[in-house]
Amino acid sequence: MAKNITLAVDDELLERFRLHAAQRKTSVNALLRRHMEDLVGLEERRRGAIARMLTLGRETKARIDMSAWDRAASYTRAAKD
């Protein structure tokens, strides 16, 4: 079930947003709903991606030998590239 919400928006911003919606042959309501869905979906995808990366990091068999690492040499190599 859809719920109604009330927003306090600057008059000029609302007018510009109405124009934006009209140019796209849609409504302010439809644009806001789509933006909210996109924003929530993006956050869910971001959390999922982070969880997958952390799982891969824990499960990988790869190891990095840092015993021979030298900060100064890393800058020297980067400068040659």
C-alpha positions as semicolon CSV with decimal commas, in nm:
position;residue;x (nm);y (nm);z (nm)
1;M;0,000;0,000;0,000
2;A;0,132;0,343;-0,090
3;K;0,170;0,606;0,182
4;N;0,147;0,979;0,134
5;I;0,429;1,198;0,261
6;T;0,462;1,573;0,304
7;L;0,780;1,757;0,205
8;A;0,887;2,111;0,273
9;V;1,064;2,233;-0,040
10;D;1,181;2,574;-0,151
11;D;0,936;2,725;-0,404
12;E;1,201;2,779;-0,669
13;L;1,334;2,424;-0,632
14;L;0,984;2,278;-0,660
15;E;0,913;2,483;-0,972
16;R;1,237;2,369;-1,133
17;F;1,161;2,009;-1,038
18;R;0,811;2,034;-1,186
19;L;0,965;2,161;-1,510
20;H;1,215;1,877;-1,500
21;A;0,930;1,625;-1,460
22;A;0,721;1,786;-1,734
23;Q;1,013;1,774;-1,978
24;R;1,028;1,400;-1,914
25;K;0,651;1,362;-1,947
26;T;0,617;1,236;-1,591
27;S;0,513;1,366;-1,251
28;V;0,705;1,497;-0,952
29;N;0,562;1,205;-0,756
30;A;0,687;0,947;-1,009
31;L;1,036;1,102;-1,021
32;L;1,064;1,111;-0,642
33;R;0,940;0,752;-0,609
34;R;1,192;0,632;-0,871
35;H;1,474;0,824;-0,703
36;M;1,387;0,673;-0,365
37;E;1,379;0,323;-0,515
38;D;1,713;0,381;-0,689
39;L;1,874;0,518;-0,374
40;V;1,760;0,230;-0,156
41;G;1,860;-0,023;-0,424
42;L;2,203;0,135;-0,459
43;E;2,260;0,112;-0,084
44;E;2,153;-0,254;-0,081
45;R;2,385;-0,334;-0,374
46;R;2,671;-0,149;-0,203
47;R;2,625;-0,349;0,118
48;G;2,606;-0,672;-0,080
49;A;2,925;-0,590;-0,270
50;I;3,112;-0,509;0,052
51;A;2,992;-0,835;0,210
52;R;3,108;-1,034;-0,096
53;M;3,450;-0,862;-0,094
54;L;3,497;-0,935;0,275
55;T;3,398;-1,298;0,221
56;L;3,644;-1,329;-0,068
57;G;3,916;-1,175;0,146
58;R;3,855;-1,426;0,424
59;E;3,830;-1,727;0,192
60;T;4,118;-1,657;-0,048
61;K;4,420;-1,883;-0,046
62;A;4,639;-1,604;-0,186
63;R;4,900;-1,462;0,043
64;I;5,123;-1,157;0,008
65;D;5,478;-1,171;0,141
66;M;5,538;-0,827;0,290
67;S;5,877;-0,915;0,443
68;A;6,068;-0,771;0,147
69;W;5,847;-0,467;0,102
70;D;6,030;-0,135;0,092
71;R;5,840;0,195;0,082
72;A;6,121;0,389;-0,087
73;A;6,160;0,125;-0,358
74;S;5,786;0,133;-0,430
75;Y;5,811;0,506;-0,504
76;T;6,113;0,446;-0,726
77;R;5,927;0,181;-0,928
78;A;5,620;0,404;-0,959
79;A;5,831;0,691;-1,092
80;K;5,975;0,468;-1,371
81;D;5,628;0,370;-1,505
